[in-house]
Amino acid sequence: MTLKSVYPESEIDVLAPTWSLPLLERMPEVNQGIEVPVGHGKFGFIKRLKIGLGLRKNNYTRAIILPRSFKSALIPFFSGVPVRTGYRGEMRYGLINDIRKLDKTILKQTVQRYVALGLQGEAKKDMQVPYPRLIIDSENQQKLIEKFKISSTHPVVCFSPGAEYGPAKQWPIEKFAKLSELLTKNNYQVCVIGSQKEHPLGEEIKKIQPDKIFNLCGETSLVEAIDIIAYSKNVVTNDSGLMHVACATGRKIVAIYGSSTPSYTPPLSKRASIIYHSLNCSPCFKRVCPFGHTDCLENISVEEVVKSL
């Protein structure tokens, strides 16, 4: 999403899994998304070979390979791209011919590491990264508001209570429910967004005030979730993929961190407030709390979130 600011005259095509293609259409810097129908963790050598050979006619001049895996470098190699940039890893010599050494002491954030691959020369310490932005479809947004019967006269706060990584990144659902109770008493509406997997979490929150809380988990596509988020006044979210999506809509964000740290995966927005207690045991980057208490999240009060809102 930041590469066009580095190479303003170039068109950026992105290799991506099927589920993310609609999201790429909302990125103004991306020319087109190219589907890679290979499941997560699958090698898929023949599929990658066919995709790569099929892309040769496009005459790409450079490929920037973000993952450090061997398989991620195959398609650019088969495509005959003359300059293939990536970090050293998994014996990719030959597949990558512009090999960069990753210095984690300089590039501390994931986004910095990715953007640095698009730069010429050495990356500088504390490099600044342009904030992402997504295109909002106002016509589709209005259709969604009508479909889910969301009132236009009361402000909306979006909740993203899930985190695909695991429960050690999820603020307790009871606290989301308590927060929704306070908000609805003050004439706010709450839209809970997420995947079908998070639907039970949404139901737990919705039972507080069914006529003012909308459980949209599993009810929207990813791009529809973007338009719902963009309609809201604020977003309260765990450190998750939807947090980063919300940042790119320009909404006010309250980002809650537990087992992870904003030093590594910060919300890229000037309108984001971060709540992170930085306990002695965090960040542990575990999916499940190794001590069984999840104090890094349990100790974050509803009042603290309200204050940030």
Residue pairs with C-beta under 8 A, 6 or more apart in sequence:
1 27
1 29
1 30
1 132
1 133
1 248
2 29
2 111
2 115
2 118
2 129
2 130
2 132
3 10
3 12
3 29
3 64
3 115
3 118
4 10
4 12
4 29
5 29
5 130
6 115
6 118
6 119
7 118
11 31
12 29
12 30
12 31
13 30
13 31
13 32
13 33
13 34
13 58
13 60
14 24
14 30
14 32
14 33
14 34
15 33
15 34
15 36
15 51
15 75
16 24
16 33
16 34
16 35
16 36
17 35
17 36
17 37
17 38
17 40
18 35
18 36
18 37
19 222
20 33
20 222
21 33
21 35
22 221
22 222
22 223
23 134
23 222
23 223
23 226
23 245
24 30
24 32
24 33
25 33
25 135
25 223
26 134
26 135
26 136
26 137
26 223
26 226
27 132
27 134
27 135
28 133
28 135
34 51
34 55
36 47
36 48
36 51
36 75
37 47
38 44
38 47
38 48
43 71
44 71
45 71
45 74
48 71
48 74
48 75
48 78
49 74
49 78
51 75
51 78
52 74
52 75
52 76
52 77
52 78
52 79
53 78
53 79
55 75
55 78
55 79
56 79
56 80
58 79
60 76
60 79
60 81
61 81
61 82
61 83
62 81
62 82
62 83
62 84
62 85
63 76
63 79
63 81
63 83
63 84
63 85
64 85
64 86
64 117
64 118
65 72
65 73
65 76
65 84
65 85
65 86
65 96
65 117
66 72
66 86
66 114
66 117
68 86
68 87
68 88
68 89
68 90
68 102
69 89
69 90
70 90
70 91
70 92
70 95
72 86
73 84
73 86
73 92
73 95
73 96
74 95
76 84
76 95
77 84
77 94
77 95
83 97
83 98
84 95
84 96
84 97
84 98
85 96
85 98
85 100
85 117
85 118
86 92
86 96
86 98
86 99
86 100
86 117
87 99
87 100
87 101
87 102
87 113
87 117
88 99
88 100
88 101
88 102
92 99
93 99
100 116
100 117
102 113
103 123
106 123
106 124
106 125
107 113
107 116
107 123
107 127
108 263
108 264
109 129
109 263
109 264
109 265
109 266
110 264
110 265
111 129
111 265
111 268
112 123
112 127
112 129
115 127
115 129
116 123
116 127
129 268
131 247
131 248
131 268
131 269
131 270
132 244
132 247
132 248
132 268
133 248
133 250
134 226
134 245
134 248
134 249
136 226
136 227
136 230
136 249
137 223
137 227
138 227
140 223
140 224
140 227
141 227
141 228
141 230
141 231
144 150
144 220
144 224
144 227
144 228
144 231
145 152
145 231
148 191
148 214
148 216
148 219
150 156
150 189
150 191
150 214
150 231
151 189
154 187
154 188
154 189
154 212
155 187
155 188
155 189
155 232
155 233
156 188
156 189
156 190
156 191
156 231
156 232
156 233
157 183
157 188
157 189
157 190
157 191
157 232
157 233
157 234
157 235
157 236
157 309
158 190
158 191
158 192
158 193
158 228
158 229
158 232
158 234
158 235
158 236
158 237
158 246
158 251
159 176
159 179
159 180
159 190
159 191
159 192
159 193
159 205
159 235
159 236
159 237
160 192
160 193
160 194
160 235
160 236
160 237
160 238
160 240
160 242
160 243
160 246
161 170
161 171
161 173
161 176
161 192
161 194
161 198
161 201
161 202
161 205
161 238
162 170
162 194
162 195
162 197
162 198
162 201
162 217
162 238
162 240
162 242
163 169
163 170
163 238
163 239
163 240
164 195
164 197
164 240
164 241
165 240
165 260
165 287
166 259
166 286
166 287
166 288
167 287
167 288
167 289
167 294
168 258
168 259
168 284
168 286
168 287
168 288
168 289
168 294
168 296
168 297
169 238
169 239
169 240
169 257
169 258
169 259
169 260
170 238
170 258
170 297
171 238
171 256
171 258
171 297
171 300
172 294
172 297
172 298
173 201
173 204
173 205
175 300
175 301
175 302
175 305
176 201
176 204
176 205
176 236
177 204
177 205
177 207
177 208
178 302
179 236
179 302
179 305
179 306
180 190
180 205
180 208
180 209
180 213
181 208
181 209
182 302
182 306
183 190
184 190
184 208
184 209
184 212
184 213
188 212
188 233
189 212
189 213
189 214
190 205
190 209
190 212
190 213
190 214
191 213
191 214
191 216
191 228
191 232
192 198
192 201
192 202
192 205
192 206
192 213
192 214
192 215
192 216
192 217
193 216
193 217
193 220
193 225
193 228
193 229
193 242
194 201
194 202
194 216
194 217
194 218
194 242
195 217
195 218
196 217
196 218
197 217
197 218
198 217
198 218
199 215
199 217
199 218
201 217
202 215
202 216
202 217
203 215
205 213
205 215
206 213
206 214
206 215
216 225
216 228
220 228
222 245
225 242
225 245
226 245
226 249
229 235
229 242
229 245
229 246
229 249
229 251
230 249
230 250
230 251
232 251
233 251
233 252
234 251
234 252
234 253
234 254
234 309
235 243
235 246
235 251
235 252
235 253
235 254
236 254
236 256
236 305
236 309
237 243
237 246
237 253
237 254
237 255
237 256
238 255
238 256
238 257
238 258
239 255
239 256
239 257
239 258
239 260
239 262
239 265
243 253
243 255
243 267
244 265
244 267
244 268
246 253
246 267
247 253
247 267
247 268
247 269
247 272
248 268
248 269
250 269
250 271
251 271
252 271
252 272
252 273
252 309
253 267
253 269
253 271
253 272
253 273
254 272
254 273
254 275
254 305
254 308
254 309
255 262
255 267
255 272
255 273
255 274
255 275
256 275
256 276
256 297
256 300
256 305
257 274
257 275
257 276
257 283
257 296
258 282
258 294
258 296
258 297
259 282
259 283
259 284
259 285
259 286
259 287
259 289
259 296
260 283
260 285
261 276
261 278
261 282
261 283
262 274
262 276
264 283
266 272
266 274
267 274
273 308
275 300
275 304
275 305
275 308
277 296
277 299
277 300
279 295
279 296
279 299
281 290
281 291
281 295
281 296
282 296
284 290
289 296
